[in-house]
């Protein structure tokens, strides 16, 4: 698994205001189903850095860090179906 301190440092390099502006500009949250663009980005980066092999690995990995997700800007860990829908 990935060390969340390192993961949060990597995420801190992303300008959240610029990200929100791009989401608004391209309307990527217009038809969201369960998770927003930021949660999607966090999930996909987590998948990459933790070398997750399946949707279950991503979902369970993010669920195991539930208390720390608030610091990453994620309200709750996405479910397997939300991740697979995207």
C-alpha positions as CSV (number, residue, x, y, z in Angstrom):
1,X,0.0,0.0,0.0
2,X,1.0,3.6,-0.4
3,X,2.0,5.8,2.5
4,X,-0.7,8.4,2.9
5,X,1.7,11.1,3.9
6,X,3.5,10.9,0.6
7,X,0.2,10.6,-1.2
8,X,-1.2,13.7,0.4
9,X,2.0,15.6,-0.5
10,X,1.6,14.6,-4.1
11,X,-2.0,15.7,-4.1
12,X,-1.0,19.0,-2.5
13,X,1.0,19.8,-5.7
14,X,-2.3,20.0,-7.6
15,X,-3.9,23.5,-7.5
16,X,-7.4,22.8,-6.2
17,X,-8.7,26.2,-7.4
18,X,-7.4,25.5,-10.9
19,X,-8.9,22.0,-10.8
20,X,-12.3,23.4,-9.7
21,X,-12.1,26.0,-12.5
22,X,-11.4,23.3,-15.1
23,X,-14.3,21.1,-13.7
24,X,-16.6,24.1,-14.1
25,X,-15.3,25.0,-17.5
26,X,-15.7,21.5,-18.9
27,X,-18.7,20.6,-16.8
28,X,-17.2,17.2,-15.9
29,X,-19.4,17.0,-12.8
30,X,-22.6,17.7,-14.7
31,X,-23.8,14.0,-14.9
32,X,-21.9,12.7,-11.9
33,X,-23.1,9.4,-10.5
34,X,-22.0,9.0,-6.9
35,X,-18.5,10.6,-7.0
36,X,-17.2,13.9,-8.2
37,X,-14.2,14.7,-10.3
38,X,-11.8,15.2,-7.4
39,X,-12.7,11.9,-5.8
40,X,-12.3,10.3,-9.2
41,X,-8.8,11.8,-9.5
42,X,-7.8,10.8,-6.0
43,X,-9.1,7.2,-6.7
44,X,-7.2,6.9,-10.0
45,X,-3.9,8.3,-8.5
46,X,-4.4,5.9,-5.5
47,X,-4.8,3.1,-8.0
48,X,-1.6,4.0,-9.8
49,X,0.6,4.6,-6.8
50,X,-0.6,1.5,-4.8
51,X,-0.3,-0.7,-7.9
52,X,-3.9,-1.9,-7.4
53,X,-4.9,-4.8,-9.7
54,X,-8.7,-4.5,-9.4
55,X,-11.6,-2.2,-8.5
56,X,-11.9,-4.1,-5.2
57,X,-8.3,-3.2,-4.4
58,X,-8.9,0.5,-5.0
59,X,-12.2,0.5,-3.0
60,X,-10.8,-1.5,-0.1
61,X,-7.6,0.5,0.0
62,X,-9.4,3.8,0.1
63,X,-11.9,2.5,2.7
64,X,-9.1,1.4,5.0
65,X,-7.9,5.0,5.1
66,X,-11.4,6.5,5.8
67,X,-10.3,8.8,8.6
68,X,-7.5,10.3,6.5
69,X,-9.6,10.8,3.4
70,X,-11.1,14.1,4.8
71,X,-7.6,15.6,4.6
72,X,-7.4,14.6,0.9
73,X,-10.7,16.4,0.2
74,X,-12.7,13.2,-0.2
75,X,-15.9,13.0,1.9
76,X,-16.2,9.2,1.7
77,X,-14.5,6.3,-0.1
78,X,-16.1,5.5,-3.4
79,X,-17.8,2.1,-3.7
80,X,-16.7,-0.5,-6.2
81,X,-19.7,0.2,-8.4
82,X,-19.0,4.0,-8.4
83,X,-15.4,3.3,-9.4
84,X,-16.3,0.8,-12.1
85,X,-19.0,3.1,-13.5
86,X,-16.4,5.6,-14.4
